[in-house]
Structures are given as C-alpha cells and as structure tokens.
Amino acid sequence: LRQCVAPGLVLGRRHRRSSEEDAVRIARFYLALQGCQRGRFAEADAHLAQLGLSARLSDAIWSHGPSCDMPKDFFAHAIDDGLPLSLVQKVRWSLRPDSAYWSELRYDEEDIAFYSHAHRLGQDLHPVDELIEALRP
C-alpha cells in the first residue's frame, strides 16, 4: 500500500491512468483505516486529507480498548447492547439487498472502482449516519 502512495509516484499524476488513480485512492483509504486501527491518527488524517476527507470517527472510538486481553494485532471487538435495538433494525432495513440505498449510490455499477458511504455534510441523514452518530463518544 505504501508503495502505491510513494511521493515519486505522485509526480506523474496528470499522466496517470484511471486504474492507477483508483489504486492510489484505495491504498490511501486502507492506510488511513490502518492508521486509525493502530492509533496513528495524524498519519491517518494525512491520507484522508489526500482523499479530500476531513471527518472520521474520533480517536476515542478507535482507542477504546476491550475489557479482556487481546492479541496486539487484533483491531476489532464487540460491546453487548452498545446500540439501541430500534437503530440496529432501522439500519438493517435500510441496507437490505433490495433497498434503494444501493442503486442510488451506484454500488453495483462497473465503472465504480471504489465505494464509500461518504457524502456531503448537510444532506439528509441516512440511518448509517445515525449509526455513526450513535457510535461517537
């Protein structure tokens, strides 16, 4: 991933093919995710900024540790009853396979090389946004 975003590769941006640009964006996304998972938030923010993104889940969400010992490279854990059941059901319904969510965001179209729930602030709230807000400290 780091080789995809190396400074030497950025210089030829005007001549870069679409597939190479897609690879760089995807690499930046996963490097940002990895940075957050490992507590390297400044590094993650730098990658997100290169993607034109200025918001992400807070450091506290990424830093909240599990109540039991986990392997050092383990990034996820579950919290029982961490979300209201009504919100979980609302998100489940809104993301069902036949919902308008997928077609409206063009999820299955072949020309979409990268997909994210990111959208402009101020747009109508989707249940996924409500879920994100519920996860914030």
Salt bridges, closest charged atoms under 4 A:
GLU20 OE2 - ARG17 NH2 3.64
ASP22 OD1 - ARG25 NH2 2.19
GLU43 OE2 - ARG2 NH2 3.06
GLU43 OE1 - ARG40 NE 3.18
ASP45 OD1 - ARG56 NE 2.50
ASP59 OD1 - ARG56 NH2 2.63
ASP98 OD1 - ARG96 NE 3.01
GLU109 OE1 - ARG106 NE 2.86
ASP111 OD2 - ARG106 NH2 2.97
ASP129 OD1 - HIS117 NE2 3.34
ASP129 OD1 - HIS119 NE2 2.77
GLU130 OE2 - LYS90 NZ 2.89
GLU133 OE2 - ARG136 NH1 3.77
